[in-house]
Amino acid sequence: MATQSTRVAIYARTATQSQDSVYDGLARQERACRVYATAHGYVVAAEHVYCEVMPGTARAPHPGLDSAVAAIERGELAGIVTASPDRVSRDPARLAQIERAVRQAGGRLEYVQGGAPWFA
């Protein structure tokens, strides 16, 4: 069994409303996150794969993202892997708020591309 320090969530988000585009975009993001997690020695917690369809500028709620942060707070996960910072939020202030919440919970938020990981 994986230790808490190696278990991570995957968070994927798209704003596209077309059913085919939604599936394709979310599936690509999830695959990229799984490859990244494996390459970094992480285990993806099957119950913590979150895929959402909502605009990147939406403030809240983000049920999947909120659930992943809560799992870090409970000690179930070491962090969250997502495709890029804009999958978390396109609003720089909101992105910083989420990164801060993850750090304060004792976790890390890592991006497959487009940004440095935030570590606790």
N, CA, C and O atoms as a Tinker XYZ file with bonds, in Angstrom:
   480  protein
     1  N      0.846000   -1.190000    0.000000    73     2
     2  CA     0.000000    0.000000    0.000000    64     1     3
     3  C      0.884000    1.243000    0.000000    63     2     4     5
     4  O      1.914000    1.282000    0.673000    81     3
     5  N      0.478000    2.247000   -0.752000    73     3     6
     6  CA     1.246000    3.491000   -0.852000    64     5     7
     7  C      1.140000    4.280000    0.444000    63     6     8     9
     8  O      0.098000    4.303000    1.099000    81     7
     9  N      2.232000    4.918000    0.792000    73     7    10
    10  CA     2.188000    5.793000    1.955000    64     9    11
    11  C      1.557000    7.109000    1.567000    63    10    12    13
    12  O      1.461000    7.443000    0.386000    81    11
    13  N      1.126000    7.853000    2.570000    73    11    14
    14  CA     0.516000    9.161000    2.324000    64    13    15
    15  C      1.462000   10.035000    1.538000    63    14    16    17
    16  O      1.015000   10.834000    0.715000    81    15
    17  N      2.765000    9.909000    1.767000    73    15    18
    18  CA     3.721000   10.804000    1.121000    64    17    19
    19  C      3.860000   10.550000   -0.376000    63    18    20    21
    20  O      4.456000   11.363000   -1.082000    81    19
    21  N      3.322000    9.437000   -0.875000    73    19    22
    22  CA     3.405000    9.170000   -2.311000    64    21    23
    23  C      2.049000    9.212000   -3.006000    63    22    24    25
    24  O      1.986000    9.173000   -4.235000    81    23
    25  N      0.980000    9.289000   -2.251000    73    23    26
    26  CA    -0.362000    9.291000   -2.848000    64    25    27
    27  C     -0.749000   10.702000   -3.290000    63    26    28    29
    28  O     -0.638000   11.658000   -2.522000    81    27
    29  N     -1.199000   10.815000   -4.522000    73    27    30
    30  CA    -1.608000   12.111000   -5.045000    64    29    31
    31  C     -2.962000   12.001000   -5.732000    63    30    32    33
    32  O     -3.401000   10.926000   -6.141000    81    31
    33  N     -3.598000   13.155000   -5.839000    73    31    34
    34  CA    -4.831000   13.275000   -6.613000    64    33    35
    35  C     -4.466000   13.793000   -7.995000    63    34    36    37
    36  O     -3.407000   14.390000   -8.189000    81    35
    37  N     -5.342000   13.560000   -8.936000    73    35    38
    38  CA    -5.260000   14.186000  -10.248000    64    37    39
    39  C     -6.448000   15.129000  -10.352000    63    38    40    41
    40  O     -7.576000   14.784000  -10.001000    81    39
    41  N     -6.161000   16.339000  -10.849000    73    39    42
    42  CA    -7.234000   17.305000  -11.080000    64    41    43
    43  C     -7.176000   17.745000  -12.538000    63    42    44    45
    44  O     -6.160000   18.265000  -12.997000    81    43
    45  N     -8.272000   17.534000  -13.259000    73    43    46
    46  CA    -8.383000   17.948000  -14.660000    64    45    47
    47  C     -9.630000   18.811000  -14.800000    63    46    48    49
    48  O    -10.661000   18.548000  -14.179000    81    47
    49  N     -9.515000   19.857000  -15.637000    73    47    50
    50  CA   -10.649000   20.759000  -15.837000    64    49    51
    51  C    -10.669000   21.231000  -17.270000    63    50    52    53
    52  O     -9.625000   21.473000  -17.875000    81    51
    53  N    -11.855000   21.358000  -17.803000    73    51    54
    54  CA   -12.051000   21.946000  -19.120000    64    53    55
    55  C    -13.276000   22.847000  -19.084000    63    54    56    57
    56  O    -14.203000   22.627000  -18.305000    81    55
    57  N    -13.265000   23.856000  -19.933000    73    55    58
    58  CA   -14.415000   24.751000  -20.029000    64    57    59
    59  C    -15.255000   24.423000  -21.254000    63    58    60    61
    60  O    -16.327000   24.998000  -21.443000    81    59
    61  N    -14.783000   23.517000  -22.074000    73    59    62
    62  CA   -15.453000   23.160000  -23.318000    64    61    63
    63  C    -16.770000   22.449000  -23.037000    63    62    64    65
    64  O    -16.834000   21.550000  -22.199000    81    63
    65  N    -17.799000   22.853000  -23.733000    73    63    66
    66  CA   -19.121000   22.278000  -23.514000    64    65    67
    67  C    -19.444000   21.103000  -24.442000    63    66    68    69
    68  O    -20.317000   20.298000  -24.119000    81    67
    69  N    -18.759000   20.986000  -25.586000    73    67    70
    70  CA   -19.017000   19.896000  -26.519000    64    69    71
    71  C    -18.656000   18.563000  -25.866000    63    70    72    73
    72  O    -17.563000   18.420000  -25.319000    81    71
    73  N    -19.556000   17.597000  -25.917000    73    71    74
    74  CA   -19.337000   16.313000  -25.239000    64    73    75
    75  C    -18.052000   15.643000  -25.710000    63    74    76    77
    76  O    -17.283000   15.150000  -24.885000    81    75
    77  N    -17.802000   15.613000  -27.017000    73    75    78
    78  CA   -16.579000   14.979000  -27.531000    64    77    79
    79  C    -15.343000   15.722000  -27.055000    63    78    80    81
    80  O    -14.356000   15.098000  -26.665000    81    79
    81  N    -15.386000   17.043000  -27.084000    73    79    82
    82  CA   -14.239000   17.840000  -26.645000    64    81    83
    83  C    -13.990000   17.679000  -25.160000    63    82    84    85
    84  O    -12.840000   17.630000  -24.724000    81    83
    85  N    -15.056000   17.596000  -24.378000    73    83    86
    86  CA   -14.922000   17.419000  -22.935000    64    85    87
    87  C    -14.196000   16.119000  -22.654000    63    86    88    89
    88  O    -13.208000   16.110000  -21.921000    81    87
    89  N    -14.666000   15.025000  -23.222000    73    87    90
    90  CA   -14.056000   13.724000  -22.958000    64    89    91
    91  C    -12.604000   13.716000  -23.414000    63    90    92    93
    92  O    -11.724000   13.271000  -22.676000    81    91
    93  N    -12.347000   14.199000  -24.613000    73    91    94
    94  CA   -10.996000   14.180000  -25.165000    64    93    95
    95  C    -10.053000   15.038000  -24.325000    63    94    96    97
    96  O     -8.947000   14.604000  -24.003000    81    95
    97  N    -10.475000   16.241000  -23.969000    73    95    98
    98  CA    -9.629000   17.136000  -23.196000    64    97    99
    99  C     -9.340000   16.606000  -21.802000    63    98   100   101
   100  O     -8.197000   16.651000  -21.348000    81    99
   101  N    -10.348000   16.111000  -21.128000    73    99   102
   102  CA   -10.154000   15.572000  -19.785000    64   101   103
   103  C     -9.319000   14.301000  -19.818000    63   102   104   105
   104  O     -8.471000   14.090000  -18.952000    81   103
   105  N     -9.556000   13.454000  -20.815000    73   103   106
   106  CA    -8.794000   12.202000  -20.923000    64   105   107
   107  C     -7.316000   12.499000  -21.183000    63   106   108   109
   108  O     -6.445000   11.855000  -20.598000    81   107
   109  N     -7.030000   13.460000  -22.046000    73   107   110
   110  CA    -5.628000   13.831000  -22.323000    64   109   111
   111  C     -4.954000   14.364000  -21.067000    63   110   112   113
   112  O     -3.818000   13.998000  -20.765000    81   111
   113  N     -5.644000   15.220000  -20.341000    73   111   114
   114  CA    -5.074000   15.763000  -19.113000    64   113   115
   115  C     -4.812000   14.655000  -18.098000    63   114   116   117
   116  O     -3.748000   14.614000  -17.480000    81   115
   117  N     -5.769000   13.772000  -17.927000    73   115   118
   118  CA    -5.596000   12.695000  -16.948000    64   117   119
   119  C     -4.421000   11.803000  -17.334000    63   118   120   121
   120  O     -3.622000   11.432000  -16.474000    81   119
   121  N     -4.306000   11.455000  -18.610000    73   119   122
   122  CA    -3.170000   10.627000  -19.057000    64   121   123
   123  C     -1.839000   11.306000  -18.771000    63   122   124   125
   124  O     -0.910000   10.677000  -18.263000    81   123
   125  N     -1.748000   12.590000  -19.098000    73   123   126
   126  CA    -0.498000   13.329000  -18.872000    64   125   127
   127  C     -0.160000   13.368000  -17.379000    63   126   128   129
   128  O      1.004000   13.232000  -17.004000    81   127
   129  N     -1.159000   13.548000  -16.539000    73   127   130
   130  CA    -0.936000   13.576000  -15.089000    64   129   131
   131  C     -0.501000   12.213000  -14.566000    63   130   132   133
   132  O      0.353000   12.134000  -13.683000    81   131
   133  N     -1.074000   11.147000  -15.098000    73   131   134
   134  CA    -0.684000    9.798000  -14.674000    64   133   135
   135  C      0.765000    9.504000  -15.056000    63   134   136   137
   136  O      1.512000    8.928000  -14.265000    81   135
   137  N      1.157000    9.893000  -16.246000    73   135   138
   138  CA     2.544000    9.688000  -16.683000    64   137   139
   139  C      3.489000   10.470000  -15.770000    63   138   140   141
   140  O      4.506000    9.941000  -15.322000    81   139
   141  N      3.150000   11.723000  -15.500000    73   139   142
   142  CA     3.966000   12.563000  -14.616000    64   141   143
   143  C      4.072000   11.939000  -13.231000    63   142   144   145
   144  O      5.164000   11.853000  -12.668000    81   143
   145  N      2.938000   11.504000  -12.680000    73   143   146
   146  CA     2.932000   10.925000  -11.336000    64   145   147
   147  C      3.823000    9.687000  -11.278000    63   146   148   149
   148  O      4.621000    9.537000  -10.353000    81   147
   149  N      3.691000    8.814000  -12.251000    73   147   150
   150  CA     4.517000    7.606000  -12.285000    64   149   151
   151  C      5.991000    7.954000  -12.386000    63   150   152   153
   152  O      6.819000    7.367000  -11.690000    81   151
   153  N      6.324000    8.900000  -13.242000    73   151   154
   154  CA     7.722000    9.295000  -13.424000    64   153   155
   155  C      8.324000    9.893000  -12.157000    63   154   156   157
   156  O      9.539000    9.847000  -11.965000    81   155
   157  N      7.485000   10.453000  -11.295000    73   155   158
   158  CA     7.962000   11.079000  -10.059000    64   157   159
   159  C      7.772000   10.184000   -8.824000    63   158   160   161
   160  O      7.956000   10.629000   -7.691000    81   159
   161  N      7.405000    8.931000   -9.058000    73   159   162
   162  CA     7.278000    7.983000   -7.955000    64   161   163
   163  C      6.013000    8.117000   -7.132000    63   162   164   165
   164  O      5.957000    7.632000   -6.003000    81   163
   165  N      5.000000    8.765000   -7.676000    73   163   166
   166  CA     3.739000    8.930000   -6.971000    64   165   167
   167  C      2.771000    7.821000   -7.340000    63   166   168   169
   168  O      2.893000    7.188000   -8.388000    81   167
   169  N      1.821000    7.604000   -6.473000    73   167   170
   170  CA     0.732000    6.677000   -6.728000    64   169   171
   171  C     -0.542000    7.508000   -6.797000    63   170   172   173
   172  O     -0.849000    8.267000   -5.877000    81   171
   173  N     -1.277000    7.362000   -7.889000    73   171   174
   174  CA    -2.539000    8.090000   -8.029000    64   173   175
   175  C     -3.600000    7.353000   -7.217000    63   174   176   177
   176  O     -3.863000    6.172000   -7.444000    81   175
   177  N     -4.188000    8.049000   -6.292000    73   175   178
   178  CA    -5.259000    7.484000   -5.474000    64   177   179
   179  C     -6.519000    7.426000   -6.336000    63   178   180   181
   180  O     -7.090000    8.461000   -6.678000    81   179
   181  N     -6.946000    6.224000   -6.684000    73   179   182
   182  CA    -8.060000    6.042000   -7.619000    64   181   183
   183  C     -9.300000    6.826000   -7.221000    63   182   184   185
   184  O    -10.024000    7.335000   -8.077000    81   183
   185  N     -9.542000    6.920000   -5.920000    73   183   186
   186  CA   -10.729000    7.638000   -5.460000    64   185   187
   187  C    -10.541000    9.149000   -5.481000    63   186   188   189
   188  O    -11.454000    9.898000   -5.135000    81   187
   189  N     -9.361000    9.593000   -5.884000    73   187   190
   190  CA    -9.073000   11.025000   -5.915000    64   189   191
   191  C     -8.646000   11.489000   -7.309000    63   190   192   193
   192  O     -7.647000   12.193000   -7.461000    81   191
   193  N     -9.408000   11.090000   -8.314000    73   191   194
   194  CA    -9.231000   11.607000   -9.674000    64   193   195
   195  C    -10.449000   12.477000   -9.935000    63   194   196   197
   196  O    -11.580000   11.994000   -9.984000    81   195
   197  N    -10.197000   13.765000  -10.102000    73   195   198
   198  CA   -11.277000   14.738000  -10.222000    64   197   199
   199  C    -11.248000   15.386000  -11.599000    63   198   200   201
   200  O    -10.224000   15.924000  -12.019000    81   199
   201  N    -12.374000   15.332000  -12.294000    73   199   202
   202  CA   -12.513000   15.945000  -13.607000    64   201   203
   203  C    -13.733000   16.860000  -13.566000    63   202   204   205
   204  O    -14.828000   16.441000  -13.192000    81   203
   205  N    -13.523000   18.121000  -13.959000    73   203   206
   206  CA   -14.614000   19.095000  -13.893000    64   205   207
   207  C    -14.746000   19.845000  -15.210000    63   206   208   209
   208  O    -13.770000   20.043000  -15.934000    81   207
   209  N    -15.960000   20.254000  -15.500000    73   207   210
   210  CA   -16.249000   21.096000  -16.652000    64   209   211
   211  C    -16.765000   22.414000  -16.100000    63   210   212   213
   212  O    -17.883000   22.495000  -15.591000    81   211
   213  N    -15.932000   23.450000  -16.209000    73   211   214
   214  CA   -16.329000   24.783000  -15.751000    64   213   215
   215  C    -15.326000   25.798000  -16.276000    63   214   216   217
   216  O    -14.183000   25.444000  -16.567000    81   215
   217  N    -15.739000   27.055000  -16.402000    73   215   218
   218  CA   -14.827000   28.088000  -16.885000    64   217   219
   219  C    -13.617000   28.242000  -15.973000    63   218   220   221
   220  O    -13.715000   28.066000  -14.758000    81   219
   221  N    -12.485000   28.570000  -16.567000    73   219   222
   222  CA   -11.248000   28.752000  -15.814000    64   221   223
   223  C    -11.247000   29.969000  -14.920000    63   222   224   225
   224  O    -10.410000   30.095000  -14.026000    81   223
   225  N    -12.183000   30.863000  -15.160000    73   223   226
   226  CA   -12.258000   32.073000  -14.335000    64   225   227
   227  C    -13.311000   31.954000  -13.231000    63   226   228   229
   228  O    -13.501000   32.882000  -12.445000    81   227
   229  N    -13.992000   30.806000  -13.180000    73   227   230
   230  CA   -15.009000   30.615000  -12.141000    64   229   231
   231  C    -14.356000   30.647000  -10.767000    63   230   232   233
   232  O    -13.330000   30.000000  -10.555000    81   231
   233  N    -14.926000   31.375000   -9.851000    73   231   234
   234  CA   -14.353000   31.522000   -8.508000    64   233   235
   235  C    -14.557000   30.262000   -7.667000    63   234   236   237
   236  O    -13.585000   29.622000   -7.265000    81   235
   237  N    -15.753000   29.921000   -7.412000    73   235   238
   238  CA   -16.023000   28.773000   -6.552000    64   237   239
   239  C    -17.489000   28.426000   -6.709000    63   238   240   241
   240  O    -18.259000   29.268000   -7.172000    81   239
   241  N    -17.895000   27.273000   -6.361000    73   239   242
   242  CA   -17.059000   26.187000   -5.874000    64   241   243
   243  C    -16.451000   25.393000   -7.029000    63   242   244   245
   244  O    -16.972000   25.388000   -8.144000    81   243
   245  N    -15.369000   24.743000   -6.742000    73   243   246
   246  CA   -14.737000   23.761000   -7.607000    64   245   247
   247  C    -14.766000   22.460000   -6.796000    63   246   248   249
   248  O    -13.793000   22.148000   -6.110000    81   247
   249  N    -15.855000   21.704000   -6.861000    73   247   250
   250  CA   -16.017000   20.556000   -5.971000    64   249   251
   251  C    -14.845000   19.577000   -5.990000    63   250   252   253
   252  O    -14.417000   19.115000   -4.933000    81   251
   253  N    -14.322000   19.255000   -7.160000    73   251   254
   254  CA   -13.210000   18.310000   -7.236000    64   253   255
   255  C    -11.945000   18.856000   -6.617000    63   254   256   257
   256  O    -11.284000   18.176000   -5.832000    81   255
   257  N    -11.610000   20.074000   -6.966000    73   255   258
   258  CA   -10.413000   20.702000   -6.421000    64   257   259
   259  C    -10.541000   20.880000   -4.913000    63   258   260   261
   260  O     -9.598000   20.618000   -4.167000    81   259
   261  N    -11.703000   21.323000   -4.474000    73   259   262
   262  CA   -11.942000   21.487000   -3.035000    64   261   263
   263  C    -11.821000   20.148000   -2.305000    63   262   264   265
   264  O    -11.284000   20.087000   -1.199000    81   263
   265  N    -12.317000   19.080000   -2.924000    73   263   266
   266  CA   -12.226000   17.750000   -2.318000    64   265   267
   267  C    -10.779000   17.283000   -2.215000    63   266   268   269
   268  O    -10.393000   16.668000   -1.221000    81   267
   269  N     -9.981000   17.571000   -3.236000    73   267   270
   270  CA    -8.567000   17.181000   -3.212000    64   269   271
   271  C     -7.824000   17.917000   -2.097000    63   270   272   273
   272  O     -7.035000   17.312000   -1.371000    81   271
   273  N     -8.071000   19.206000   -1.961000    73   271   274
   274  CA    -7.418000   19.982000   -0.887000    64   273   275
   275  C     -7.854000   19.446000    0.475000    63   274   276   277
   276  O     -7.032000   19.321000    1.384000    81   275
   277  N     -9.130000   19.132000    0.621000    73   275   278
   278  CA    -9.633000   18.590000    1.888000    64   277   279
   279  C     -8.969000   17.242000    2.205000    63   278   280   281
   280  O     -8.685000   16.954000    3.368000    81   279
   281  N     -8.720000   16.420000    1.183000    73   279   282
   282  CA    -8.050000   15.128000    1.403000    64   281   283
   283  C     -6.610000   15.337000    1.875000    63   282   284   285
   284  O     -6.101000   14.553000    2.676000    81   283
   285  N     -5.955000   16.383000    1.387000    73   283   286
   286  CA    -4.611000   16.712000    1.874000    64   285   287
   287  C     -4.696000   17.112000    3.345000    63   286   288   289
   288  O     -3.892000   16.668000    4.164000    81   287
   289  N     -5.666000   17.944000    3.668000    73   287   290
   290  CA    -5.848000   18.385000    5.057000    64   289   291
   291  C     -6.086000   17.204000    5.994000    63   290   292   293
   292  O     -5.648000   17.225000    7.145000    81   291
   293  N     -6.776000   16.179000    5.508000    73   291   294
   294  CA    -7.055000   14.990000    6.327000    64   293   295
   295  C     -5.866000   14.022000    6.368000    63   294   296   297
   296  O     -5.906000   13.021000    7.083000    81   295
   297  N     -4.823000   14.317000    5.613000    73   295   298
   298  CA    -3.652000   13.451000    5.585000    64   297   299
   299  C     -3.769000   12.263000    4.655000    63   298   300   301
   300  O     -2.953000   11.344000    4.733000    81   299
   301  N     -4.759000   12.253000    3.776000    73   299   302
   302  CA    -4.953000   11.144000    2.843000    64   301   303
   303  C     -4.042000   11.247000    1.631000    63   302   304   305
   304  O     -3.727000   10.236000    1.002000    81   303
   305  N     -3.618000   12.458000    1.299000    73   303   306
   306  CA    -2.823000   12.697000    0.097000    64   305   307
   307  C     -1.629000   13.581000    0.397000    63   306   308   309
   308  O     -1.632000   14.371000    1.341000    81   307
   309  N     -0.605000   13.425000   -0.432000    73   307   310
   310  CA     0.574000   14.291000   -0.338000    64   309   311
   311  C      0.440000   15.493000   -1.255000    63   310   312   313
   312  O      1.091000   16.514000   -1.032000    81   311
   313  N     -0.389000   15.389000   -2.276000    73   311   314
   314  CA    -0.501000   16.512000   -3.187000    64   313   315
   315  C     -1.473000   16.279000   -4.317000    63   314   316   317
   316  O     -2.223000   15.303000   -4.346000    81   315
   317  N     -1.431000   17.223000   -5.256000    73   315   318
   318  CA    -2.304000   17.226000   -6.425000    64   317   319
   319  C     -1.429000   17.415000   -7.649000    63   318   320   321
   320  O     -0.543000   18.269000   -7.663000    81   319
   321  N     -1.680000   16.616000   -8.674000    73   319   322
   322  CA    -1.008000   16.775000   -9.958000    64   321   323
   323  C     -2.065000   17.237000  -10.948000    63   322   324   325
   324  O     -3.147000   16.658000  -11.044000    81   323
   325  N     -1.730000   18.295000  -11.684000    73   323   326
   326  CA    -2.631000   18.812000  -12.703000    64   325   327
   327  C     -1.809000   19.180000  -13.937000    63   326   328   329
   328  O     -0.593000   19.351000  -13.844000    81   327
   329  N     -2.457000   19.299000  -15.075000    73   327   330
   330  CA    -1.742000   19.503000  -16.329000    64   329   331
   331  C     -0.970000   20.814000  -16.365000    63   330   332   333
   332  O      0.172000   20.835000  -16.825000    81   331
   333  N     -1.556000   21.896000  -15.895000    73   331   334
   334  CA    -0.902000   23.201000  -15.932000    64   333   335
   335  C     -1.622000   24.149000  -14.982000    63   334   336   337
   336  O     -2.745000   23.872000  -14.562000    81   335
   337  N     -0.988000   25.259000  -14.645000    73   335   338
   338  CA    -1.624000   26.199000  -13.708000    64   337   339
   339  C     -3.005000   26.668000  -14.167000    63   338   340   341
   340  O     -3.887000   26.871000  -13.333000    81   339
   341  N     -3.210000   26.844000  -15.472000    73   339   342
   342  CA    -4.506000   27.342000  -15.932000    64   341   343
   343  C     -5.621000   26.312000  -15.776000    63   342   344   345
   344  O     -6.794000   26.660000  -15.913000    81   343
   345  N     -5.287000   25.058000  -15.494000    73   343   346
   346  CA    -6.322000   24.059000  -15.205000    64   345   347
   347  C     -6.872000   24.282000  -13.804000    63   346   348   349
   348  O     -8.014000   23.920000  -13.522000    81   347
   349  N     -6.077000   24.871000  -12.930000    73   347   350
   350  CA    -6.525000   25.199000  -11.580000    64   349   351
   351  C     -7.353000   26.480000  -11.634000    63   350   352   353
   352  O     -8.475000   26.525000  -11.131000    81   351
   353  N     -6.789000   27.519000  -12.250000    73   351   354
   354  CA    -7.512000   28.777000  -12.425000    64   353   355
   355  C     -6.760000   29.660000  -13.404000    63   354   356   357
   356  O     -5.530000   29.653000  -13.447000    81   355
   357  N     -7.507000   30.414000  -14.185000    73   355   358
   358  CA    -6.893000   31.407000  -15.077000    64   357   359
   359  C     -6.759000   32.759000  -14.387000    63   358   360   361
   360  O     -6.142000   33.677000  -14.926000    81   359
   361  N     -7.326000   32.876000  -13.214000    73   359   362
   362  CA    -7.236000   34.099000  -12.421000    64   361   363
   363  C     -6.008000   33.981000  -11.520000    63   362   364   365
   364  O     -5.994000   33.137000  -10.625000    81   363
   365  N     -4.973000   34.808000  -11.732000    73   363   366
   366  CA    -3.740000   34.690000  -10.943000    64   365   367
   367  C     -3.968000   34.784000   -9.430000    63   366   368   369
   368  O     -3.296000   34.093000   -8.664000    81   367
   369  N     -4.885000   35.609000   -9.002000    73   367   370
   370  CA    -5.154000   35.734000   -7.569000    64   369   371
   371  C     -5.784000   34.451000   -7.027000    63   370   372   373
   372  O     -5.423000   33.996000   -5.941000    81   371
   373  N     -6.708000   33.876000   -7.763000    73   371   374
   374  CA    -7.352000   32.620000   -7.341000    64   373   375
   375  C     -6.336000   31.482000   -7.347000    63   374   376   377
   376  O     -6.328000   30.655000   -6.436000    81   375
   377  N     -5.475000   31.435000   -8.371000    73   375   378
   378  CA    -4.434000   30.411000   -8.436000    64   377   379
   379  C     -3.525000   30.505000   -7.209000    63   378   380   381
   380  O     -3.215000   29.490000   -6.585000    81   379
   381  N     -3.107000   31.705000   -6.870000    73   379   382
   382  CA    -2.246000   31.898000   -5.698000    64   381   383
   383  C     -2.966000   31.469000   -4.424000    63   382   384   385
   384  O     -2.353000   30.883000   -3.532000    81   383
   385  N     -4.251000   31.753000   -4.336000    73   383   386
   386  CA    -5.040000   31.365000   -3.157000    64   385   387
   387  C     -5.079000   29.842000   -3.017000    63   386   388   389
   388  O     -4.926000   29.315000   -1.915000    81   387
   389  N     -5.280000   29.147000   -4.116000    73   387   390
   390  CA    -5.351000   27.688000   -4.075000    64   389   391
   391  C     -3.974000   27.100000   -3.748000    63   390   392   393
   392  O     -3.867000   26.172000   -2.946000    81   391
   393  N     -2.927000   27.640000   -4.371000    73   391   394
   394  CA    -1.576000   27.162000   -4.070000    64   393   395
   395  C     -1.261000   27.339000   -2.582000    63   394   396   397
   396  O     -0.664000   26.462000   -1.957000    81   395
   397  N     -1.660000   28.463000   -2.034000    73   395   398
   398  CA    -1.439000   28.737000   -0.608000    64   397   399
   399  C     -2.222000   27.752000    0.263000    63   398   400   401
   400  O     -1.697000   27.256000    1.260000    81   399
   401  N     -3.458000   27.471000   -0.102000    73   399   402
   402  CA    -4.286000   26.530000    0.662000    64   401   403
   403  C     -3.660000   25.135000    0.658000    63   402   404   405
   404  O     -3.667000   24.450000    1.681000    81   403
   405  N     -3.125000   24.717000   -0.476000    73   403   406
   406  CA    -2.484000   23.404000   -0.568000    64   405   407
   407  C     -1.237000   23.363000    0.316000    63   406   408   409
   408  O     -1.030000   22.400000    1.054000    81   407
   409  N     -0.419000   24.393000    0.243000    73   407   410
   410  CA     0.797000   24.460000    1.083000    64   409   411
   411  C      0.437000   24.444000    2.567000    63   410   412   413
   412  O      1.047000   23.718000    3.353000    81   411
   413  N     -0.555000   25.247000    2.943000    73   411   414
   414  CA    -0.959000   25.317000    4.352000    64   413   415
   415  C     -1.527000   23.994000    4.847000    63   414   416   417
   416  O     -1.457000   23.693000    6.039000    81   415
   417  N     -2.088000   23.207000    3.942000    73   415   418
   418  CA    -2.611000   21.893000    4.304000    64   417   419
   419  C     -1.488000   20.863000    4.408000    63   418   420   421
   420  O     -1.716000   19.726000    4.820000    81   419
   421  N     -0.272000   21.268000    4.032000    73   419   422
   422  CA     0.867000   20.366000    4.122000    64   421   423
   423  C      1.135000   19.585000    2.857000    63   422   424   425
   424  O      1.867000   18.595000    2.885000    81   423
   425  N      0.556000   20.013000    1.745000    73   423   426
   426  CA     0.711000   19.286000    0.494000    64   425   427
   427  C      1.470000   20.072000   -0.559000    63   426   428   429
   428  O      2.034000   21.136000   -0.302000    81   427
   429  N      1.461000   19.516000   -1.724000    73   427   430
   430  CA     2.102000   20.174000   -2.851000    64   429   431
   431  C      1.173000   20.110000   -4.066000    63   430   432   433
   432  O      0.363000   19.195000   -4.217000    81   431
   433  N      1.324000   21.109000   -4.910000    73   431   434
   434  CA     0.567000   21.204000   -6.150000    64   433   435
   435  C      1.593000   21.185000   -7.263000    63   434   436   437
   436  O      2.411000   22.098000   -7.377000    81   435
   437  N      1.553000   20.147000   -8.087000    73   435   438
   438  CA     2.546000   19.998000   -9.135000    64   437   439
   439  C      1.886000   20.039000  -10.497000    63   438   440   441
   440  O      0.803000   19.494000  -10.709000    81   439
   441  N      2.583000   20.714000  -11.426000    73   439   442
   442  CA     2.078000   20.903000  -12.776000    64   441   443
   443  C      2.902000   20.081000  -13.757000    63   442   444   445
   444  O      4.131000   20.073000  -13.694000    81   443
   445  N      2.226000   19.398000  -14.654000    73   443   446
   446  CA     2.904000   18.636000  -15.693000    64   445   447
   447  C      3.680000   19.592000  -16.598000    63   446   448   449
   448  O      4.782000   19.272000  -17.044000    81   447
   449  N      3.111000   20.747000  -16.864000    73   447   450
   450  CA     3.774000   21.740000  -17.706000    64   449   451
   451  C      3.373000   23.148000  -17.274000    63   450   452   453
   452  O      2.319000   23.344000  -16.669000    81   451
   453  N      4.211000   24.109000  -17.587000    73   451   454
   454  CA     3.825000   25.491000  -17.409000    64   453   455
   455  C      3.922000   26.069000  -16.017000    63   454   456   457
   456  O      3.283000   27.084000  -15.740000    81   455
   457  N      4.677000   25.480000  -15.147000    73   455   458
   458  CA     4.811000   26.065000  -13.826000    64   457   459
   459  C      5.630000   25.195000  -12.912000    63   458   460   461
   460  O      5.667000   23.973000  -13.059000    81   459
   461  N      6.275000   25.820000  -11.983000    73   459   462
   462  CA     7.064000   25.090000  -10.998000    64   461   463
   463  C      6.137000   24.495000   -9.954000    63   462   464   465
   464  O      5.100000   25.081000   -9.643000    81   463
   465  N      6.495000   23.335000   -9.407000    73   463   466
   466  CA     5.661000   22.756000   -8.350000    64   465   467
   467  C      5.748000   23.590000   -7.080000    63   466   468   469
   468  O      6.772000   24.209000   -6.791000    81   467
   469  N      4.668000   23.593000   -6.341000    73   467   470
   470  CA     4.619000   24.264000   -5.042000    64   469   471
   471  C      4.704000   23.189000   -3.992000    63   470   472   473
   472  O      3.846000   22.307000   -3.938000    81   471
   473  N      5.701000   23.241000   -3.170000    73   471   474
   474  CA     5.907000   22.237000   -2.122000    64   473   475
   475  C      5.585000   22.815000   -0.763000    63   474   476   477
   476  O      5.692000   24.021000   -0.542000    81   475
   477  N      5.186000   21.936000    0.149000    73   475   478
   478  CA     4.913000   22.329000    1.531000    64   477   479
   479  C      6.215000   22.708000    2.215000    63   478   480
   480  O      6.212000   23.072000    3.391000    81   479
